[in-house]
Amino acid sequence: REAELETERKAEEERLKAEAERIAAEKAKSNFVGAIGDKIDIIADYIASYSYEKPSYAGYGTETVNIYIFEDMDGNKLVWKTSALLGFWNDKDEWVTLKAICRVTLKGTIKDHSIYKDEKQTILTRCKVKKRF
């Protein structure tokens, strides 16, 4: 029984090592896009969003900061932090928020380049997003 447990432990270690290598390789794909101050207009995939509360700029209460993460066709991560809700106007003049992974046209200004959890990210500001059909 001990030999069987040792074999299972080694197999699990190898699986975890392979998974860590896969994640590191995935993060290594991302590079910085453009130069700070450049305006970009690219096709990207909207992949995730997060939000958090922070004290209001005016000093009263709190405000929500939304973080939207996109990935361009080369695997580069693009991040937009804003108080705006991500969405678009459809053909019926209805505001639709993006919730699922989808392809968009992303226009914005490059604010910064940063590294988060060993992954290069391009930080954007003043973005406009249009869903591609």
Contact map, one row per residue, 1 for C-alpha under 8 A:
1111100000000000000000000000000000000000000000000000000000000000000000000000000000000000000000000000000000000000000000000000000000000
1111110000000000000000000000000000000000000000000000000000000000000000000000000000000000000000000000000000000000000000000000000000000
1111111000000000000000000000000000000000000000000000000000000000000000000000000000000000000000000000000000000000000000000000000000000
1111111100000000000000000000000000000000000000000000000000000000000000000000000000000000000000000000000000000000000000000000000000000
1111111110000000000000000000000000000000000000000000000000000000000000000000000000000000000000000000000000000000000000000000000000000
0111111111000000000000000000000000000000000000000000000000000000000000000000000000000000000000000000000000000000000000000000000000000
0011111111100000000000000000000000000000000000000000000000000000000000000000000000000000000000000000000000000000000000000000000000000
0001111111110000000000000000000000000000000000000000000000000000000000000000000000000000000000000000000000000000000000000000000000000
0000111111111000000000000000000000000000000000000000000000000000000000000000000000000000000000000000000000000000000000000000000000000
0000011111111100000000000000000000000000000000000000000000000000000000000000000000000000000000000000000000000000000000000000000000000
0000001111111110000000000000000000000000000000000000000000000000000000000000000000000000000000000000000000000000000000000000000000000
0000000111111111000000000000000000000000000000000000000000000000000000000000000000000000000000000000000000000000000000000000000000000
0000000011111111100000000000000000000000000000000000000000000000000000000000000000000000000000000000000000000000000000000000000000000
0000000001111111110000000000000000000000000000000000000000000000000000000000000000000000000000000000000000000000000000000000000000000
0000000000111111111000000000000000000000000000000000000000000000000000000000000000000000000000000000000000000000000000000000000000000
0000000000011111111100000000000000000000000000000000000000000000000000000000000000000000000000000000000000000000000000000000000000000
0000000000001111111110000000000000000000000000000000000000000000000000000000000000000000000000000000000000000000000000000000000000000
0000000000000111111111000000000000000000000000000000000000000000000000000000000000000000000000000000000000000000000000000000000000000
0000000000000011111111100000000000000000000000000000000000000000000000000000000000000000000000000000000000000000000000000000000000000
0000000000000001111111110000000000000000000000000000000000000000000000000000000000000000000000000000000000000000000000000000000000000
0000000000000000111111111000000000000000000000000000000000000000000000000000000000000000000000000000000000000000000000000000000000000
0000000000000000011111111100000000000000000000000000000000000000000000000000000000000000000000000000000000000000000000000000000000000
0000000000000000001111111110000000000000000000000000000000000000000000000000000000000000000000000000000000000000000000000000000000000
0000000000000000000111111111000000000000000000000000000000000000000000000000000000000000000000000000000000000000000000000000000000000
0000000000000000000011111111100000000000000000000000000000000000000000000000000000000000000000000000000000000000000000000000000000000
0000000000000000000001111111110000000000000000000000000000000000000000000000000000000000000000000000000000000000000000000000000000000
0000000000000000000000111111110000000000000000000000000000000000000000000000000000000000000000000000000000000000000001110000000000000
0000000000000000000000011111111000000000000000000000000000000000000000000000000000000000000000000000000000000000000001110000000000000
0000000000000000000000001111111000000000000000000000000000000000000000000111000000000000000000000000000000000000000000000000000000000
0000000000000000000000000111111100000000000000000000000000000000000000000111100000000000000000000000000000000000000000111000000000000
0000000000000000000000000001111110000000000000000000000000000000000000000011100000000000000000000000000000000000000000011000000000000
0000000000000000000000000000011111000000000000000000000000000000000000000001100000000000000000000000000000000000100000011100000000000
0000000000000000000000000000001111100000000000000000000000000000000000000001000000000000000000000000000000000000000000000100000000000
0000000000000000000000000000000111110101000000000000000000000000000000000000000000000000000000000000000000000100000000000000000000000
0000000000000000000000000000000011111100000000000000000000000000000000000000000000000000000000000000000000000100000000000000000000000
0000000000000000000000000000000001111100000000000000000000000000000000000000000000000000000000000000000000001111100000000000000000000
0000000000000000000000000000000000111110000000000000000000000000000000000000000000000000000000000000000000001110000000000000000000000
0000000000000000000000000000000001111111000000000000000000000000000000000000000000000000000000000000000000001100000000000000000000000
0000000000000000000000000000000000001111100000000000000000000000000000000000000000000000000000000000000000111100000000000000000000000
0000000000000000000000000000000001000111110000000000000000000000000000000000000000000000000000000000000001111100000000000000000000000
0000000000000000000000000000000000000011111000000000000000000000000000000000000000000000000000000000000011110000000000000000000000000
0000000000000000000000000000000000000001111100000000000000000000000000010000000000000000000000000000000011100000000000000000000000000
0000000000000000000000000000000000000000111110000000000000000000000000011000000000000000000000000000001111000000000000000000000000000
0000000000000000000000000000000000000000011111000000000000000000000001111000000000000000000000000000001111000000000000000000000000000
0000000000000000000000000000000000000000001111100000000000000000000001111000000000000000000000000000111100000000000000000000000000000
0000000000000000000000000000000000000000000111110000000000000000000111100000000000000000000000000001111100000000000000000000000000000
0000000000000000000000000000000000000000000011111000000000000000000111100000000000000000000000000001110000000000000000000000000000000
0000000000000000000000000000000000000000000001111100000000000000000111000000000000000000000000000000100000000000000000000000000000000
0000000000000000000000000000000000000000000000111110000000000000011110000000000000000000000000000000000000000000000000000000000000000
0000000000000000000000000000000000000000000000011111000000000000011100000000000000000000000000000000000000000000000000000000000000000
0000000000000000000000000000000000000000000000001111100000000001111000000000000000000000000000000000000000000000000000000000000000000
0000000000000000000000000000000000000000000000000111110000000001110000000000000000000000000000000000000000000000000000000000000000000
0000000000000000000000000000000000000000000000000011111000000111100000000000000000000000000000000000000000000000000000000000000000000
0000000000000000000000000000000000000000000000000001111100000111100000000000000000000000000000000000000000000000000000000000000000000
0000000000000000000000000000000000000000000000000000111110111110000000000000000000000000000000000000000000000000000000000000000000000
0000000000000000000000000000000000000000000000000000011111111110000000000000000000000000000000000000000000000000000000000000000000000
0000000000000000000000000000000000000000000000000000001111110000000000000000000000000000000000000000000000000000000000000000000000000
0000000000000000000000000000000000000000000000000000000111110000000000000000000000000000000000000000000000000000000000000000000000000
0000000000000000000000000000000000000000000000000000001111111000000000000000000000000000000000000000000000000000000000000000000000000
0000000000000000000000000000000000000000000000000000001111111100000000000000000000000000000000000000000000000000000000000000000000000
0000000000000000000000000000000000000000000000000000001100111110000000000000000000000000000000000000000000000000000000000000000000000
0000000000000000000000000000000000000000000000000000111100011111000000000000000000000000000000000000000000000000000000000000000000000
0000000000000000000000000000000000000000000000000000111100001111100000000000000000100000000000000000000000000000000000000000000000000
0000000000000000000000000000000000000000000000000011110000000111110000000000000000100000000000000000000000000000000000000000000000000
0000000000000000000000000000000000000000000000000011110000000011111000000000000011100000000000000000000000000000000000000000000000000
0000000000000000000000000000000000000000000000001111000000000001111100000000000011111000000000000000000000000000000000000000000000000
0000000000000000000000000000000000000000000000001110000000000000111110000000001111000000000000000000000000000000000000000000000000000
0000000000000000000000000000000000000000000001111100000000000000011111000000001110000100000000000000000000000000000000000000000000000
0000000000000000000000000000000000000000000001111000000000000000001111100000111100000000000000000000000000000000000000000000000000000
0000000000000000000000000000000000000000000111110000000000000000000111110000111000000000000000000000000000000000000000000000000000000
0000000000000000000000000000000000000000000111100000000000000000000011111111110000000000000000000000000000000000000000000000000000000
0000000000000000000000000000000000000000011110000000000000000000000001111111110000000000000000000000000000000000000000000000000000000
0000000000000000000000000000000000000000001110000000000000000000000000111111000000000000000000000000000000000000000000000000000000000
0000000000000000000000000000110000000000000000000000000000000000000000111111000000000000000000000000000000000000000000000000000000000
0000000000000000000000000000111000000000000000000000000000000000000000111111100000000000000000000000000000000000000000000000000000000
0000000000000000000000000000111110000000000000000000000000000000000000111111110000000000000000000000000000000000000000011100000000000
0000000000000000000000000000011100000000000000000000000000000000000011110011111000000000000000000000000000000000000000011100000000000
0000000000000000000000000000000000000000000000000000000000000000000011110001111100000000000000000000000000000000000000001111000000000
0000000000000000000000000000000000000000000000000000000000000000001111000000111110000000000000000000000000000000000000001111000000000
0000000000000000000000000000000000000000000000000000000000000000001110000000011111000000000000000000000000000000000000000011101000000
0000000000000000000000000000000000000000000000000000000000000000111100000000001111100000000000000000000000000000000000000011100000000
0000000000000000000000000000000000000000000000000000000000000000111000000000000111111000000000000000000000000000000000000000100000000
0000000000000000000000000000000000000000000000000000000000000011110000000000000011111000000000000000000000000000000000000000000000000
0000000000000000000000000000000000000000000000000000000000000000010000000000000001111100000000000000000000000000000000000000000000000
0000000000000000000000000000000000000000000000000000000000000000010000000000000001111110000000001000000000000000000000000000000000000
0000000000000000000000000000000000000000000000000000000000000000000100000000000000011111000000001100000000000000000000000000000010000
0000000000000000000000000000000000000000000000000000000000000000000000000000000000001111100000111100000000000000000000000000000011000
0000000000000000000000000000000000000000000000000000000000000000000000000000000000000111110000111100000000000000000000000000000011100
0000000000000000000000000000000000000000000000000000000000000000000000000000000000000011111111110000000000000000000000000000000000000
0000000000000000000000000000000000000000000000000000000000000000000000000000000000000001111111110000000000000000000000000000000000000
0000000000000000000000000000000000000000000000000000000000000000000000000000000000000000111111000000000000000000000000000000000000000
0000000000000000000000000000000000000000000000000000000000000000000000000000000000000000111111000000000000000000000000000000000000000
0000000000000000000000000000000000000000000000000000000000000000000000000000000000000000111111100000000000000000000000000000000000000
0000000000000000000000000000000000000000000000000000000000000000000000000000000000000000111111110000000000000000000000000000000000000
0000000000000000000000000000000000000000000000000000000000000000000000000000000000000011110011111000000000000000000000000000000000000
0000000000000000000000000000000000000000000000000000000000000000000000000000000000000011110001111100000000000000000000000000000000000
0000000000000000000000000000000000000000000000000000000000000000000000000000000000001111000000111110000000000000000000000000000000000
0000000000000000000000000000000000000000000000000000000000000000000000000000000000000111000000011111100000000000000000000000000000000
0000000000000000000000000000000000000000000000000000000000000000000000000000000000000000000000001111100000000000000000000000000000000
0000000000000000000000000000000000000000000001100000000000000000000000000000000000000000000000000111110000000000000000000000000000000
0000000000000000000000000000000000000000000011110000000000000000000000000000000000000000000000000111111000000000000000000000000000000
0000000000000000000000000000000000000000000011100000000000000000000000000000000000000000000000000001111100000000000000000000000000110
0000000000000000000000000000000000000000001111000000000000000000000000000000000000000000000000000000111110000000000000000000000000110
0000000000000000000000000000000000000000001111000000000000000000000000000000000000000000000000000000011111000000000000000000000011110
0000000000000000000000000000000000000000111100000000000000000000000000000000000000000000000000000000001111100000000000000000000011110
0000000000000000000000000000000000000001111100000000000000000000000000000000000000000000000000000000000111110000000000000000001111000
0000000000000000000000000000000000000011110000000000000000000000000000000000000000000000000000000000000011111000000000000000001110000
0000000000000000000000000000000000000011100000000000000000000000000000000000000000000000000000000000000001111100000000000001111100000
0000000000000000000000000000000000011111000000000000000000000000000000000000000000000000000000000000000000111110000000000001111000000
0000000000000000000000000000000001111111000000000000000000000000000000000000000000000000000000000000000000011111000000000111100000000
0000000000000000000000000000000000011000000000000000000000000000000000000000000000000000000000000000000000001111100000000111100000000
0000000000000000000000000000000000010000000000000000000000000000000000000000000000000000000000000000000000000111110000000111000000000
0000000000000000000000000000000100010000000000000000000000000000000000000000000000000000000000000000000000000011111000011110000000000
0000000000000000000000000000000000000000000000000000000000000000000000000000000000000000000000000000000000000001111100011110000000000
0000000000000000000000000000000000000000000000000000000000000000000000000000000000000000000000000000000000000000111111111000000000000
0000000000000000000000000000000000000000000000000000000000000000000000000000000000000000000000000000000000000000011111111000000000000
0000000000000000000000000000000000000000000000000000000000000000000000000000000000000000000000000000000000000000001111100000000000000
0000000000000000000000000011000000000000000000000000000000000000000000000000000000000000000000000000000000000000001111110000000000000
0000000000000000000000000011010000000000000000000000000000000000000000000000000000000000000000000000000000000000001111111000000000000
0000000000000000000000000011011100000000000000000000000000000000000000000001100000000000000000000000000000000000111101111100000000000
0000000000000000000000000000011100000000000000000000000000000000000000000001111000000000000000000000000000000000111100111110000000000
0000000000000000000000000000000110000000000000000000000000000000000000000001111000000000000000000000000000000111110000011111000000000
0000000000000000000000000000000000000000000000000000000000000000000000000000011110000000000000000000000000000111110000001111100000000
0000000000000000000000000000000000000000000000000000000000000000000000000000011110000000000000000000000000011111000000000111111000000
0000000000000000000000000000000000000000000000000000000000000000000000000000000111000000000000000000000000011110000000000011111000000
0000000000000000000000000000000000000000000000000000000000000000000000000000000000000000000000000000000000011000000000000001111100000
0000000000000000000000000000000000000000000000000000000000000000000000000000000100000000000000000000000001111000000000000001111110000
0000000000000000000000000000000000000000000000000000000000000000000000000000000000000000000000000000000001110000000000000000011111000
0000000000000000000000000000000000000000000000000000000000000000000000000000000000000111000000000000000111100000000000000000001111100
0000000000000000000000000000000000000000000000000000000000000000000000000000000000000011000000000000000111000000000000000000000111110
0000000000000000000000000000000000000000000000000000000000000000000000000000000000000001000000000000011110000000000000000000000011111
0000000000000000000000000000000000000000000000000000000000000000000000000000000000000000000000000000011110000000000000000000000001111
0000000000000000000000000000000000000000000000000000000000000000000000000000000000000000000000000000000000000000000000000000000000111
